[in-house]
Amino acid sequence: MTGLARALIVTLIKITDVGQVMEQSEVQALADKLDKLIERCDKLEKDNALLRELQDDWNRERAQLMHKNDLAKNKIEAMIGRLRALEHH
């Protein structure tokens, strides 16, 4: 049982009505569920961080491709301008 799960269980026990006592098996089942939830949250945080890194990579690559596209467009426009100028001479 993780420290966080244990702290949550203790808090839950404290706020439970005095007349209600949680069985040890209920406490353990709740602790197990909390541990799984914490593990899932940890995994989601790692996955999210990885996805953000991938997104940053894609955004950088996109910016580079857009820049290259602009350079190519400008070169083509310049060539077309020179060809038109040659036609008029």
PEMOWO-V645872 format. One record per residue. N is the residue number from 1. PSI is psi in radians with two decimals (* if undefined). NEAR is the number of other C-alpha atoms within 12 Angstrom. Layout:
# PEMOWO-V645872
n psi near
N PSI NEAR
N PSI NEAR
This chain:
# PEMOWO-V645872
n psi near
1 2.28 21
2 2.83 18
3 -0.69 13
4 -0.75 18
5 -0.75 24
6 -0.75 22
7 -0.70 18
8 -0.69 22
9 -0.81 27
10 -0.75 18
11 -0.77 13
12 -0.70 20
13 -0.70 22
14 -0.63 15
15 -0.08 14
16 2.55 13
17 2.56 10
18 -0.63 10
19 -0.31 9
20 2.19 11
21 2.24 15
22 2.36 20
23 2.66 11
24 -0.67 12
25 -0.61 11
26 -0.72 15
27 -0.78 23
28 -0.73 19
29 -0.73 18
30 -0.72 24
31 -0.72 26
32 -0.75 21
33 -0.71 20
34 -0.72 23
35 -0.77 23
36 -0.70 18
37 -0.73 18
38 -0.75 21
39 -0.74 18
40 -0.73 15
41 -0.75 14
42 -0.78 14
43 -0.75 14
44 -0.66 15
45 -0.74 14
46 -0.79 14
47 -0.74 14
48 -0.74 15
49 -0.74 14
50 -0.76 14
51 -0.65 14
52 -0.69 15
53 -0.78 14
54 -0.72 14
55 -0.74 14
56 -0.74 14
57 -0.81 14
58 -0.69 14
59 -0.71 14
60 -0.79 14
61 -0.71 14
62 -0.78 14
63 -0.72 14
64 -0.75 14
65 -0.67 15
66 -0.70 14
67 -0.80 14
68 -0.68 14
69 -0.75 14
70 -0.74 14
71 -0.80 14
72 -0.74 14
73 -0.79 15
74 -0.71 14
75 -0.75 14
76 -0.76 14
77 -0.67 14
78 -0.73 14
79 -0.75 14
80 -0.73 14
81 -0.74 14
82 -0.70 14
83 -0.73 13
84 -0.69 12
85 -0.66 11
86 -0.60 10
87 -0.61 9
88 -0.05 8
89 * 7
